[in-house]
């Protein structure tokens, strides 16, 4: 209750109680273990008295108004120091102040230095009760606020402990990038003073990274959009380590948004990623060389034998298709970047995919996983090879349209040839056709429908979305 000492609302309540009852003294009294303390007072200089002198200690446990018309004649208070000495209490009227839990706290009371045989009239007593009710609400609100403040302080302490214990650096800033909080990890890791502005970060960020990342963060501040970047941070031992910097705004309004961010050490992962990229590049180079060697061996072994040459040419073209698919797969940065559009464009490039008039690929986008890339390459290489030999891609006027339609469970790929020779169904199923069917049905779990029309071949391939993404 300490912070209620001198409370203006309680002071006005005490003053009004004195006017209501035409009394020279009015008090809001809180009775404690060894004393009674006056949170508000009118007509009295003392701020407290000993509990054993307290009229209020008796009045607060009565449950109703306590009226003492002449304290000199009262058996309990006749020899009370407040009666025999200053302020010479004669008349006392107190209304108990009871907490919401039912505990007596003190009273709202009025005091007169003259006895009042008539006491207070009903209007005055009712008025004191109304005023006492307002005081109780004020005290309860203050106690609730105190409990809430304590809980907030405890919660803040727990959050601070967690933030200081985490391995990452955590920070916050006001709108516009005015930094107002860093956890203990900042000093431990960097050995630097805490930045207050964006420019203060220059000391902690590698000179080659500062301009780029500060411009990126400034853009995030202007638009109140999530920020993420990687840069090298100076450590207390003088080394630089790669760091993942993330920040999110509290609102979408750049003028009012607070920012909350973290700095995570990713140096080991970053160096491993660089090593993987080098390894992937070396692997791609070696695989490309292996494909070239295999194609060369096939050409060498089939030379001079027309039967073997036909088979060898087909096999060599299949390996070239696999090589293109492999190059495409190694170019993408992560699985989400491996898109069916991109794979088909890479496979169709030798047949004129770069020419919009010859081959057009349209429709929905779909993720292609690493396991599906190779069988898909064989399927579309077979279709493109047949089209280049016998279908639309065998003549200058021929056109090929590839469409992709995605549903919740399947991907439908349409292959439509126009402008070429009349499509004729083969008399027998060759090696390529059997390979096509086996790949789609067995490896990809899909189905294929082929229609040989006068205007050209039409193929519909349906693949499960989940299988394609593997």
C-alpha positions in Angstrom: 0.0 0.0 0.0 3.1 2.3 0.2 2.6 3.8 -3.2 -1.0 4.9 -2.2 0.5 7.4 0.4 -0.5 10.8 -0.8 -2.9 9.4 -3.4 -5.0 12.2 -4.7 -8.2 10.2 -5.0 -8.1 9.0 -1.5 -7.2 12.5 -0.2 -10.3 13.9 -2.0 -12.4 11.1 -0.5 -11.2 11.9 3.0 -11.8 15.7 2.5 -15.3 15.0 1.3 -16.0 12.7 4.2 -15.0 15.5 6.6 -17.4 17.9 4.8 -20.2 15.4 4.7 -20.0 14.9 8.5 -19.0 18.4 9.4 -15.9 16.9 11.2 -12.5 18.5 11.5 -10.7 15.3 11.0 -11.2 12.5 8.4 -8.8 9.6 7.7 -8.2 6.6 5.4 -6.5 4.3 7.9 -4.8 1.0 7.3 -4.1 -1.1 10.4 -0.9 -3.1 10.3 0.8 -5.4 12.9 2.4 -2.6 15.0 0.8 0.6 13.8 -2.1 2.2 12.0 -1.1 4.2 9.0 -3.0 7.0 7.3 -3.0 6.8 3.5 -5.1 10.0 3.4 -5.9 12.5 6.1 -7.7 15.8 6.6 -7.1 17.9 9.8 -4.3 15.8 11.2 -0.6 16.2 10.8 0.4 12.7 12.1 0.9 10.0 9.4 0.6 7.1 11.8 0.0 6.0 15.4 0.8 2.8 17.4 -1.7 0.1 16.8 -2.6 -0.2 20.5 -3.9 3.4 20.3 -6.0 2.7 17.3 -9.8 3.2 17.3 -9.8 1.7 13.7 -8.3 -1.6 14.9 -11.6 -2.1 16.8 -13.9 -0.6 14.2 -12.6 -2.6 11.2 -13.6 -6.0 12.8 -17.2 -5.0 13.6 -18.5 -5.4 10.1 -20.7 -2.3 10.3 -20.3 1.4 11.2 -18.8 2.0 14.6 -20.1 5.2 16.3 -18.5 6.5 19.6 -20.4 9.6 20.7 -18.0 10.5 23.6 -14.8 8.7 23.9 -14.3 9.9 27.5 -17.2 7.8 28.6 -16.3 4.8 26.5 -15.0 1.8 28.6 -12.4 0.9 25.9 -11.1 4.4 24.9 -11.6 6.6 27.9 -7.9 6.4 28.9 -6.5 6.2 25.3 -3.6 8.6 24.7 -5.5 10.1 21.7 -8.3 10.9 24.0 -6.3 12.1 27.0 -3.9 14.0 24.8 -3.7 15.5 21.3 -5.7 15.4 19.2 -8.2 15.0 22.1 -10.6 12.7 20.3 -14.2 12.8 21.5 -16.4 11.7 18.6 -15.4 8.8 16.3 -17.3 7.2 13.4 -15.6 4.5 11.3 -16.7 2.3 8.3 -14.7 -0.9 7.9 -12.6 -1.4 4.8 -12.8 -5.1 3.9 -10.7 -6.6 1.1 -12.2 -8.6 -1.7 -10.9 -11.7 0.1 -12.8 -10.7 3.3 -9.8 -9.5 5.3 -10.2 -6.3 7.4 -7.7 -3.6 6.3 -8.7 -0.5 8.2 -11.4 2.1 8.1 -12.6 5.3 6.6 -13.3 7.4 9.7 -14.3 10.9 10.8 -13.2 12.4 14.1 -14.4 15.4 16.1 -12.8 17.0 19.2 -16.3 17.7 20.6 -18.6 15.0 21.8 -21.7 14.3 19.6 -24.6 12.9 21.7 -26.7 12.8 18.5 -24.0 10.9 16.5 -24.6 11.0 12.7 -27.9 11.0 10.8 -28.8 8.3 8.4 -27.8 10.3 5.3 -24.3 10.9 6.7 -23.8 7.2 7.6 -25.0 6.1 4.1 -22.6 8.7 2.6 -19.7 7.3 4.6 -20.6 3.8 3.5 -20.6 4.8 -0.2 -17.3 6.6 0.2 -15.8 3.6 2.0 -17.0 1.4 -0.9 -15.0 3.6 -3.3 -12.0 3.4 -1.0 -12.2 -0.4 -1.0 -12.3 -0.5 -4.8 -9.3 1.8 -4.9 -7.4 -0.4 -2.5 -8.4 -3.6 -4.3 -7.4 -2.1 -7.7 -4.0 -1.1 -6.2 -3.4 -4.5 -4.7 -4.4 -6.2 -8.1 -2.0 -3.8 -9.9 0.7 -4.7 -7.4 0.2 -8.4 -7.9 0.2 -7.9 -11.7 3.4 -5.8 -11.5 5.0 -8.5 -9.4 4.0 -11.2 -11.9 5.2 -9.1 -14.8 8.5 -8.5 -13.0 8.9 -12.2 -12.3 8.0 -13.0 -15.9 10.4 -10.4 -17.2 13.1 -11.9 -15.0 12.4 -15.4 -16.4 12.5 -14.2 -20.0 15.7 -12.3 -19.3 17.2 -15.5 -17.8 16.2 -17.5 -20.8 17.5 -14.9 -23.3 20.8 -14.6 -21.5 21.1 -18.4 -21.4 20.5 -19.1 -25.1 23.5 -19.5 -27.4 22.2 -16.9 -29.9 22.4 -13.1 -29.6 18.9 -11.6 -29.1 18.1 -8.0 -29.6 15.2 -5.6 -29.9 14.8 -2.1 -31.3 12.2 0.7 -31.4 10.8 1.9 -34.7 13.4 3.2 -37.1 16.2 0.9 -35.9 16.9 2.5 -32.5 18.3 -0.5 -30.6 17.3 -0.7 -27.0 18.0 -4.3 -25.8 20.7 -7.0 -26.3 21.0 -10.1 -24.2 24.2 -10.9 -22.3 25.6 -13.0 -25.3 26.4 -9.8 -27.2 29.2 -8.7 -24.9 30.3 -12.3 -24.4 30.7 -13.1 -28.1 31.8 -9.7 -29.6 33.4 -7.9 -26.6 31.9 -4.7 -28.1 29.6 -2.2 -26.6 25.9 -2.6 -27.6 24.9 -0.8 -30.8 22.3 2.0 -30.6 21.9 2.6 -34.3 22.4 0.8 -37.6 25.6 2.6 -38.1 27.0 1.3 -34.8 26.9 -2.2 -36.3 29.7 -1.3 -38.6 32.2 -2.2 -35.9 30.8 -5.8 -35.6 30.2 -6.6 -39.3 32.9 -7.6 -41.8 33.7 -4.5 -44.0 33.0 -6.5 -47.2 29.5 -7.4 -45.8 28.3 -4.2 -44.1 27.1 -2.1 -47.0 25.1 -5.0 -48.5 23.4 -6.1 -45.3 22.8 -2.6 -43.9 21.0 -1.6 -47.2 18.9 -4.8 -47.0 18.0 -4.1 -43.4 17.1 -0.5 -44.2 14.8 -1.8 -46.9 13.1 -4.1 -44.3 12.7 -1.1 -42.0 11.1 1.0 -44.7 8.6 -1.7 -45.5 8.2 -3.4 -42.1 9.0 -6.7 -43.7 10.8 -9.7 -42.2 14.6 -9.5 -42.6 17.1 -12.4 -43.1 20.7 -12.3 -44.2 24.1 -13.9 -43.7 27.2 -12.0 -42.9 30.5 -12.3 -41.0 30.6 -11.0 -37.5 33.6 -10.0 -35.5 34.3 -12.1 -32.4 36.1 -11.0 -29.2 39.2 -13.1 -30.3 39.5 -11.0 -33.5 38.1 -13.7 -35.8 35.1 -13.4 -38.2 32.4 -16.0 -38.2 29.5 -16.4 -40.5 26.2 -15.4 -38.8 22.6 -15.8 -39.7 20.8 -12.5 -38.9 17.0 -12.6 -38.6 14.5 -9.9 -37.6 10.7 -9.5 -37.6 8.6 -6.4 -37.0 5.8 -6.3 -34.4 3.4 -4.7 -36.9 3.1 -3.9 -40.5 3.4 -0.1 -39.9 7.0 1.1 -40.4 6.3 4.1 -38.2 5.4 2.1 -35.1 6.8 -1.3 -35.5 9.2 -2.6 -32.9 11.8 -5.1 -34.1 13.0 -8.4 -32.5 16.0 -10.2 -33.9 18.5 -13.0 -33.4 22.1 -13.6 -34.5 22.9 -17.3 -34.9 26.4 -18.6 -35.5 26.3 -20.7 -38.7 30.1 -20.6 -39.5 30.5 -24.4 -39.3 27.5 -25.0 -41.5 28.5 -22.3 -43.9 31.9 -23.8 -44.4 30.5 -27.2 -44.8 28.1 -25.8 -47.4 31.1 -24.3 -49.3 32.9 -27.6 -49.1 29.7 -29.4 -50.4 29.5 -27.0 -53.3 33.1 -27.7 -54.2 32.5 -31.4 -53.9 29.3 -31.1 -56.0 31.1 -29.2 -58.7 33.9 -31.8 -58.7 31.3 -34.6 -58.8 29.4 -33.0 -61.7 32.6 -32.6 -63.6 33.6 -36.3 -63.1 30.0 -37.5 -63.9 30.1 -35.5 -67.1 33.4 -37.0 -68.0 32.1 -40.5 -67.2 29.1 -39.9 -69.5 31.4 -38.8 -72.3 33.6 -41.8 -71.8 30.6 -44.2 -71.9 29.2 -42.5 -75.0 32.7 -42.8 -76.6 32.9 -46.5 -75.8 29.5 -47.2 -77.2 30.4 -45.4 -80.4 33.7 -47.3 -80.6 32.2 -50.7 -80.0 29.3 -50.2 -82.4 31.4 -48.9 -85.3 31.3 -51.0 -88.4 28.2 -53.0 -87.2 25.0 -51.6 -88.5 22.8 -53.5 -86.0 25.0 -52.5 -83.1 25.2 -48.9 -84.4 21.5 -48.4 -84.3 21.3 -49.7 -80.8 24.4 -47.8 -79.8 23.0 -44.5 -81.1 19.8 -45.0 -79.1 21.8 -45.8 -76.0 24.2 -42.9 -76.5 21.3 -40.5 -76.9 19.7 -41.8 -73.7 22.9 -41.2 -71.8 23.1 -37.7 -73.2 19.6 -37.1 -71.8 20.7 -38.4 -68.4 23.7 -36.1 -68.6 21.5 -33.1 -69.2 19.2 -34.2 -66.4 22.1 -34.6 -64.1 23.5 -31.1 -64.9 20.1 -29.6 -64.2 19.7 -31.4 -60.9 23.2 -30.2 -59.8 22.4 -26.6 -60.8 19.5 -26.2 -58.4 20.2 -24.8 -54.9 17.6 -26.9 -53.0 14.9 -29.4 -53.7 12.2 -26.7 -53.9 14.1 -25.1 -56.8 13.9 -28.3 -58.9 10.8 -27.5 -61.0 9.2 -29.6 -63.7 9.2 -26.6 -66.0 13.0 -26.2 -65.6 13.7 -29.9 -66.1 11.6 -30.2 -69.3 13.2 -27.0 -70.7 16.7 -28.5 -70.0 15.7 -31.8 -71.7 14.0 -30.2 -74.7 16.8 -27.6 -75.3 18.5 -29.8 -78.0 15.2 -30.1 -79.9 14.5 -26.3 -80.0 13.0 -25.5 -76.6 14.7 -22.1 -76.8 12.6 -21.3 -79.9 9.1 -20.4 -78.7 7.6 -21.3 -82.1 8.9 -24.9 -82.0 8.4 -26.1 -78.4 6.2 -24.4 -75.8 6.0 -25.5 -72.2 3.1 -24.1 -70.2 0.9 -24.8 -67.1 1.4 -25.3 -63.4 4.6 -25.7 -61.6 5.5 -28.9 -59.7 8.5 -29.9 -57.6 10.6 -32.8 -59.0 12.6 -34.7 -56.4 16.1 -36.2 -57.0 14.7 -39.8 -57.3 12.2 -38.8 -60.0 14.7 -36.7 -62.1 16.4 -39.6 -63.9 13.3 -41.7 -64.9 11.6 -38.5 -66.1 14.6 -37.7 -68.2 14.4 -41.1 -69.9 10.7 -40.7 -70.5 10.8 -37.3 -72.2 14.0 -38.1 -74.0 12.3 -41.1 -75.6 9.3 -39.0 -76.6 11.5 -36.2 -78.0 13.7 -38.7 -79.9 10.8 -40.4 -81.6 9.3 -37.0 -82.4 12.6 -35.9 -84.0 12.8 -39.0 -86.0 9.1 -39.6 -87.0 6.9 -36.8 -85.6 6.5 -33.1 -85.5 10.1 -32.3 -84.6 11.3 -34.1 -87.7 10.1 -31.2 -90.0 10.6 -27.5 -89.9 6.8 -26.8 -89.7 6.3 -29.1 -86.8 5.3 -27.9 -83.3 5.3 -29.4 -79.9 3.2 -28.2 -76.9 3.8 -29.6 -73.4 1.3 -28.6 -70.8 1.3 -29.3 -67.0 -1.8 -29.4 -64.9 -1.7 -30.0 -61.2 -4.4 -31.4 -58.9 -4.4 -32.2 -55.2 -3.0 -35.7 -55.9 -1.7 -35.9 -59.5 0.3 -34.1 -62.1 -1.1 -34.4 -65.6 1.5 -33.8 -68.4 0.1 -33.3 -71.9 2.3 -33.9 -75.0 0.7 -32.6 -78.2 2.5 -32.7 -81.6 1.1 -30.7 -84.6 2.3 -29.8 -88.1 4.3 -32.9 -88.7 3.8 -36.2 -90.5 0.7 -38.2 -89.9 1.1 -40.1 -86.6 0.9 -43.9 -87.2 0.7 -46.4 -84.4 3.7 -48.8 -84.5 3.1 -52.4 -85.6 5.0 -53.8 -82.6 6.3 -52.5 -79.3 9.9 -51.7 -79.5 12.6 -51.3 -76.8 12.0 -47.6 -76.4 8.2 -48.0 -75.9 8.7 -50.8 -73.4 11.2 -48.6 -71.6 8.7 -45.8 -71.6 5.9 -47.9 -70.2 8.1 -49.6 -67.5 9.5 -46.3 -66.3 6.2 -44.5 -66.0 4.3 -47.5 -64.5 6.9 -49.0 -62.3 9.4 -46.3 -61.3 7.0 -43.3 -61.2 3.8 -45.1 -60.3 1.9 -43.3 -63.0 0.0 -44.1 -66.3 0.4 -43.1 -69.9 -2.2 -42.8 -72.8 -1.1 -42.4 -76.4 -3.2 -41.3 -79.3 -1.9 -41.4 -82.9 -3.9 -38.8 -84.8 -3.7 -37.5 -88.3 -2.4 -34.2 -87.0 0.2 -35.7 -84.7 0.8 -37.8 -81.6 -0.9 -36.9 -78.4 0.3 -38.3 -75.1 -1.2 -37.9 -71.6 1.1 -38.8 -68.7 -0.4 -38.9 -65.2 2.0 -39.0 -62.2 1.3 -39.0 -58.4 2.4 -35.6 -57.0 4.0 -37.2 -54.0 5.9 -39.7 -56.1 7.2 -36.9 -58.4 8.5 -35.0 -55.5 10.6 -37.9 -54.1 
